């Protein structure tokens, strides 16, 4: 009888256990070992903010199976026949001998584990902030379950009327909601001009407005200069380039980087994104060593360049592929679309592919369209507006990016767009997708279809658009343009853009002579659904100075 | 100056107004006329059940723009510059003269409208039931707004403790919910073995169980023999092959057929599905005449055969394409996936492409996988189970069908699958889609990804499955098989299949000798997530008589 295949997995959170479980199912005779530095395995790291907010009451829910069985080493041994060495650190890989050196942390004992296949799933490390005061008490990071325990303990046992969150990425945003729901006043500090830098400015600014409406202080383009403490060494305030913010608790969440030390020391190739280089079989530069999850470099098919994307969904898929290949069941991972999703208070936020800003950085000519529309028919109770921005490559008309924000069902549209982008569909193809329709779910022409049609109209040269941020910048710069509001007079009470001329759409044919020809005319209504025919009516009268405010007032944050 | 292009549109509900509006935007000088038999235009026919249930309180909401402007002939004339002849019937097309003969119904006056392009959007007619008693008072159909008014009037002004709905298609199902919510007891009578015949039996039967739980009487495989009335000529009961049902109100909703009389009399080609034959430009056999919406035949790319699919979403898209082409802006409509969606009480139901039964009828070899899983992580509040069934073509591994039912977010998964099917993706590609992940929206491995992976495992020969209906039939036929329940003992209180042997998954390796080799072993747990590794454990012990109950107890309706 042949020797059993020895598989050693480093990392026990997401990709690691997934790879181990997949390998076990395909290779019942293999010897499979997971090495995990922490105590707890296979926990839902993405659920930590909801544990901190109290929405998830029982910490064990994050590390139990759906029927409540804790995924501890005994569970892995008994149910999955997988050996787990927890509280054990992987120290070094001896590639020649095919051995992993590990150290049991409580005792300091070291051991060498022979392997036929090694799978590295070491995840990420938080980026450290080089600012004075980071070492004060109650300045925390959030990476592991133990960090969440500490955070929750401070929130519950100490007075924390003010909390400062440094970093406006996904974790910072989710924690802003979690901490606000605990009753603290939150200030979030972001160094870049906007939170969520994976969104274009016109979309990110809508999210910031929603956060401010809920009472969050949003400080953008703001650098943290230092964190100051009180006489007991506890944090008391955060000093930023935009002023001071009081704080009894500070979360540093300025990002994470792939944890590649073990791989680097073993001489494995590290990619340009900083992750461990892997091929589509999740194989590193050593064919007996695989990498999966946050520590592994991703290929992003919309960017065409390697990227770093730490997400549990990608980690699980990669883990499965690595586990399959490690036991000889060939399987490929095609890469990612760069999809991210986020719930922030009452809003849903999602994006995938290229933003207009990213396309610009990459030198890819694109056209975009922003639309605002209800997520189901206006007559159906509970219909909520969402704002979608679609991005197409000019040369091919392929959809290459999507962003969506709002109270309505954004994420469904993101997922459809991700699938379309993965398949390389044009916006013309997206516009004719036979999406599920019934009044509880969508309009007859779904907002995504509507967005694709607006984008087609723009690509066909039938209409020109201007985004909220572009228009605002031009107005600020003093450009002499005409703002034409084509709503009904009764809608004026809902607000508008100061300095606009009102000509309801129905009167535009007879009053076209009132429109100037010598300067830009920017046309809008509530969502710009009426601005589009208004553009066409005036174009028929020979006007070529027309622009439609994309998304209308529904996407106007100023 | 050239003569303006004359466009005449027959039909003012969905595809017709859409075609007219699109033509207007592209061709500002065209003369555009809509001919509509009824009084009311451009109303949301799909919203009628929600108007009847009272969920939509104001009838005008169904025929107004999102800002509440009624889409009456004045609106079309003033805002859209489109001439509307309502209460006017299209009598005949003179293709040689390029004239449409119309009759103004209130006066009987006829008129001939010259056209350069004619667009037929005459919709559907309800199928009439040839049963005695159909002419009794309070035996109604639901097609137009006026029918809904009548229905609502009867429900409100008369005592209707019992309502019978004949036909378990989409309208029958939506009306079952609407009428139940009005407080009446509903019996729904379907001639076929199950409601919603576009679903496979194992999925439809789950929907029927949900309806019964809510208190609906579901009579399947039941033929209506006659409708009986009382001394005043009002309906009193419905006599079916499964017994009598009392009724003060009966809805006949046994289906609709394309309204093609005008086209047929003009000699236009009618397709095998009964709809007006069109090419991908929505052009009929007369190049100056287009057809769009429910009256036009659809090309269904998963079936590969023409089909009939009366849906507002498809009608709107086709209307836009017809309107574009009518004014010379070339645009194609690629066909449909056969997508339908339905909310029935607390459940969401959707499907697209081929069911296993349809694939069988068409002779296409397919493999399917049914999975049950929560729509978001089990620890996140509000997570609800859904049951998904994926169908792949064996030869190509392409996804060709999807069905989903349950309380959770089914429709997002349907829309993603529709997009994947449209692109011709394999289940391997679907399994690696970079779908949006965050705990409020999905599990790290979304249920659709999970379903695709189970289907891959089946296609790869790693596991065999049996559906609930197949297993039930085999048990009923007295087959001597072993039912192996691999749950924990604590879960037994949630029920199970009588006659099962319990061996928890964790004990299976040590107790494998208890499993017989001489008959089929069907393995299950709550969702069959544990049945899959159980199959692999036993397969490693040389068992080749294993089947997994697909979807587990969560998809077991018996």
Interface residues (C-beta under 8 A of the other chain):
Chain A: X14 X21 X24 X25 X26 X28 X29 X44 X46 X47 X50 X55 X56 X61 X62 X66 X67 X69 X75 X78 X79 X80 X81 X174 X311 X312 X313 X314 X315 X316 X317 X320 X321 X329 X331 X333 X334 X336 X337 X338 X339 X340 X341 X342 X343 X348 X350 X352 X374 X377 X378 X379 X380 X381 X409 X411 X412 X414 X415 X416 X418 X419 X420 X422 X423 X424 X425 X428 X429 X431 X432 X433 X434 X435 X436 X437 X438 X439 X440 X441 X442 X444 X445 X446 X449 X453 X460 X462 X487 X488 X491 X505 X506 X509 X526 X527 X529 X532 X533 X536 X537 X539 X540
Chain B: X14 X21 X24 X25 X26 X28 X29 X44 X46 X47 X50 X55 X56 X61 X62 X66 X67 X69 X75 X78 X79 X80 X81 X174 X311 X312 X313 X314 X315 X316 X317 X320 X321 X329 X331 X333 X334 X335 X336 X337 X338 X339 X340 X341 X342 X343 X348 X350 X352 X374 X377 X378 X379 X380 X381 X409 X411 X412 X414 X415 X416 X418 X419 X420 X422 X423 X424 X425 X428 X429 X431 X432 X433 X434 X435 X436 X437 X438 X439 X440 X441 X442 X444 X445 X446 X449 X453 X460 X462 X487 X488 X491 X505 X506 X509 X526 X527 X529 X532 X533 X536 X537 X539 X540
